[in-house]
């Protein structure tokens, strides 16, 4: 499992070693509709995980099944999630599944205000969840999505 630091990171390697696939996996967990290409080395894996840490030292782990569906969000590290359930206080327990996760839509449909990856990730980093960006020369706007940072044209 690749690990990065809080500083800028550079992923290097020879051709066909998985660099682009790693970016596609992150994009997929952040809300891409599908994983466009699956490499042979992914055989035997069922889920993709992405772990974030903010400046306050808080952790956020996102998990998505490789065949699609919604995203699970955890307020702890991948290692802690995989090691077993967490003790929740009463407030957390009412808002989360028994494993301490929150199910997020991989994307919102239409004018839905359903919790999605962006609505959890942006506030984690101190941003409002509904950032709007200009979409075109006509001045139309759209909601900035967490996956926009990974998408290539």
Secondary structure, DSSP 4 states (H G I P E B T S, - for coil): -----SS------STTSSHHHHHHHHHHHTT-SS-S---GGGTT--EEEEEEE-TTS-EEEEEEETT---EEEESS-HHHHHH------HHHHHHS-TTSEEEEBSS--TT----BHHHHHHHHTT--TT-EEE-STT--EEE--GGGGT---
